[in-house]
């Protein structure tokens, strides 16, 4: 997920979030600001991390008023520090007040994911292993969260169910066996799509190999079993380690020899990065 793709598809979600926060009017702002007054406010960082979502932050305000402008002092992917001024937002003070919470919610969430992802990706440097996210994303936030993963140094697994074939335990149960599931997937899916199979035992790994799976996921296996599975596969399929993958477990997993490590924690467990808008004041028109 790159920034252009994300921003081209962002507006419906941002508008929905704004409608959620402003169902009829911003009664507080309208009470204290009777008319348009130009102003500016600082975007400040309150803890160390990696910033992601500056374009989304700005877009929230320009949807409210196209004349709003944001001067950024950093770029997505930059490491930022507590106390650092990240930019200055300028426009109608009513717009700056009304859009503040929605814009910060996106920026803090995306920056938190980028920060956590960077901390995991750094532990895999030099291994040749690709760090992947999953579909364990917040509803209606996937496009933003998967972009934040790439900013942090990770890569995206499939975006949605239309994006690739991943035969999980219940698909295999529905088909009756791994062999049947793979056979039906090959008959139905376009030939350019790889077929990935989730396995939980060495017997399932062997069945996936025999069926011609392109990628074999080693799901919730212990480390010794995963090492045996990699040896059994011996390069005949790509390998992915998955299941309860957190930053704390990376040291154990990096020596297994898999091609990919996928982690739902990148999106479902990353804390926000604390950011704020401060020092709002009027300016001369």
Phi, psi and omega in degrees: 000115177260171187295320182298312179300317180298311183292326179296336183250005190279326193306315181301323180289319180294318178296321177297319179294322178293320178295325177298321184271337180231081185289327175224314177200163170270091190295325180293310180298316181294335179287325185258345179235099185281340182210172181292130175226124179292142180204177176214156182213147183269139171266116186244144177264131184251001173200159181291145177175200178239127184272141177208136176105020181297323178293323177292317177306311180294320184297326177305316183285323181287338172292327177283325179201111182301342181279353176294143178227151179230121176260106182272140178256009178208176180233158174307134180098348179286143169283132181237160186235155177305131180091352182284138173274120185268343180170177178231130179256133183231141177160192176301124183304327179297322178290318180299321179287317185288328182269352189306306187293316180297314181297317180292324178302315178295310185296318180294317180295313182293320180292325177296319178294316179298321180295312180294318179299317179301320181294328177280316181300323180296330179286344180258001181300134179086357182267340186081003180275136176268127178272126183242151170269189179224188175270011178278070183244164177289131179308134181067012177242003189301316183299325180281319183289321179290325173298317180298325176299316180293325177298323181282353178108004176267182177233161182267132165286193180302145182286316180207187186292343178274357193264348182178166181262117175228106183273104180266181187304317182287330173295318180296320177297320179294323182279339179103335179189165176297316182301314179295318181298315180294318180300315181291324178295319179295327180285332187260315188283151175303146186296341181281350181272130173286155179244121179251142181236130175276128180233153181235349181222165178294328178295320178292323177301314180297319180294321179295321176298311182298330182279347178090030177297143179278323180229136178242119178271130177261100192257122175055033174270155173283166186299313179302320180293321178296321177297319177296321181295318179297319178295321179294319180292319173050043175082001182281349174208157174286155185235142179228131175264132183212160176106110178054043180268112177237169179304324183292337183265352186302321181302325178286325189273338187289343182262003185287326180101016179281162178277326185225147168235122179253142185220114174293336182298336180304324182252325186271347185234003180286129175285160178290160168264125187286116180227159179207159171256122185225164174066038177296132178203153177290154175228161179292138181293000000 
